């Protein structure tokens, strides 16, 4: 029986030539400080309840929840507990209450390769329901850079058709990989069309589109990390996104440590802005009821219950998801007159998440950069901020500008807790 099961397993995993197994779990792929599991002391982790409470049954917390307190009330005592236990717990809570169900790694296989001219990446994915293939455009550096190249992964609509934006990256030695999330992966609308839903038809009422988009980024990483071409430097991969795809970039990096850097831009509510605090002195900010009322398909249906129960019942807030990227690099980018995206709230989340970064000895790996202006259009200064931070954190160049000015007054009452001693 054991041999039979082993044969079945090998047959399944080898069903596609050159198959890339996914990490055991996007939550467990996260070792601290670059993924050296052997450098960490294994610790017993508190368990979440098998059935998580409904929103109204959760404690009502008026401030940003303490990221160092487990769901059961225990306190994180050292870095091993953070990386092995608390960070995965935060992500499990966020998936359950906000994003939806992540397909198990046993439910699909991935392979792929670059096109012969290196202008695209072919990604093949098979599940129990379907087999799909899609090609992602690739733009290689136009300067004298030599492979392996640092790589930026982004949503295609933010850059494609804008040669100036593409040139910002390729002329400075970065490769770009641009994914058509809306047209290929999962439609940005209530219709469940796109390859994610073809592969996982039973997930239509369980998984939000933002998670489907993040899942696709992870599958591209599968191909890159299994590639024999060595075209990209796997220690220098960043993910960026603007607005809804800024929310996607944040989640993508929080779930998968193979991303060395994330830049969520103007990500607002359910992104870089907190649920609990809206700063509307100069203009209205998007809150949970507004975003879920218009874009419910971005999220798990579980998110709706916090509209009636109140956002104080969230067992986390978005500073926790930002902190889940630690100790890897993250830049919160936005616009000061983009009131709908709650930029002052993002500065609060920056300060709160930085406490975790500082505690992990990675305080310079979290940055913030705001420009003057409104949400759209994306401006050249946005790309300059991204490039400057990528040069600093991916290429280890001296910083060309500061990334530690939150622009807004401090609100320490919003996060009245401290890191463990």
HUDA-V778851 format. One record per backbone hydrogen bond with DSSP energy under -1.0 kcal/mol. CO is the residue of the C=O (numbers start at 1). NH is the residue of the N-H. Records with the same first field share a line. If there is no record, write none. Layout:
CO: NH + NH
This chain:
1: 5
2: 6
3: 7
4: 8
5: 9
6: 10
7: 11
8: 12
9: 13
10: 14
12: 15
16: 19
25: 29
35: 37
36: 39
37: 40
54: 57
55: 58
66: 69
68: 76
70: 73
74: 70
78: 82
79: 83
80: 84
81: 85 + 86
82: 87
85: 89
86: 90
87: 91
88: 92
89: 93
90: 94
91: 95
92: 96
93: 97
94: 98 + 99
95: 100
98: 300
99: 208
104: 107
109: 126
110: 20
111: 124
113: 122
115: 118
119: 138
120: 115
121: 136
122: 113
123: 134
124: 111
125: 132
126: 109
130: 127
132: 125
134: 123
136: 121
137: 178
139: 176
149: 233
150: 175
151: 238
152: 177
153: 240
154: 179
155: 158
156: 159 + 160
159: 162
162: 166
163: 167
164: 168
166: 170
167: 171
169: 172 + 174
170: 142 + 173
175: 152
176: 139
177: 154
179: 156 + 181
180: 184 + 185
181: 186
184: 195
185: 196
187: 189
191: 193
193: 187
194: 198
195: 199
196: 200
200: 203
203: 206 + 207
206: 101
208: 212
209: 213
210: 214
211: 215
212: 216
213: 217
214: 218
215: 219
216: 220
217: 221
218: 222
219: 223
220: 224
221: 225
222: 226
231: 149
233: 236
236: 151
237: 260 + 261
238: 153
239: 263
241: 265
242: 245
243: 247
244: 248
245: 249
246: 250
247: 251
248: 252
249: 253
250: 254
251: 255
252: 256
256: 259
260: 329
261: 239
262: 331
263: 241
264: 333
265: 243
268: 271 + 273
287: 291
288: 292
289: 293
290: 294
291: 295
295: 298
296: 299
297: 209
298: 210
300: 303
301: 304
303: 306
304: 307
305: 309
306: 310
310: 313
311: 314
312: 61
317: 320
318: 322
319: 323
320: 324
322: 325
323: 326
325: 328
329: 262
330: 367
332: 369
333: 266
334: 371
335: 338
337: 339
338: 341
339: 342
340: 286
342: 346
343: 347
344: 348
345: 349
346: 350
347: 351
348: 352
349: 353
350: 354
353: 357
354: 358
355: 359
356: 360
357: 362
358: 361
362: 365
365: 330
367: 332
369: 334
371: 336
373: 337
379: 382 + 383
380: 384
381: 385
382: 386
383: 387
384: 388
385: 389
386: 390
387: 391
388: 392
389: 393
390: 394 + 395
391: 397
403: 368
411: 414
412: 415
414: 64
415: 417
